């Protein structure tokens, strides 16, 4: 379980330029944006997992004041698959780019591992096939040798049977 107030994707939008900047400490701790910077009054989730402004509308009436409502939303414990720990000095876009690079690196590592496993399996299968082929060839050679020896014995037996007959007729 994580809190949005601890997430690096918690951002603020500059109203004039629509630029997205990191949410600073006053927003994370008190729910108060620095209005002197021309920020939109509600923080946003750069990963688009929550809509802070929409969620404040669903809060009970006992929590009054926008700052308290925002702080309440940011401190709710939630399950979020896009959470990335906040580090001062990185914009949400930079965090997103870093996370994408990390995911790409992991994906490439997994692909390389899978490729290595596949090649290892293929090498093993090839060796097994070669061993089976070698055994089949050896078996064929033994059978052919056996047939030749048998034929030679049959021919010698026939010859041995007719030799005395040939000698007697002379």
MOFEN-V774007 format. One line per field, one symbol per residue. psi: psi as a letter, one per 20 degrees, with the letter a starting at -180 (. if undefined). burial: 1 if it has 16 or more other ideal C-beta (glycine too) atoms within 10 Angstrom, else 0. A space follows every 10 residues. Layout:
psi = ???
burial = ???
This chain:
psi = prqhijqiip rqppggijqp rqprghghhi joqniiikqq iprrohikhq nggghhhjqq ihoqpgghgg ggghjpprpp ijppppppip rhgggggggg gghgggghgg ggghgggghg gggghggggh gggggggggg gggggggggg ggggghgggh highghhhi.
burial = 0111101111 1110000001 0111001100 1110000011 1111111001 0110110000 0000000111 1111000001 0011010000 0100110000 0000000000 0000000000 0000000000 0000000000 0000000000 0000000000 0000000000
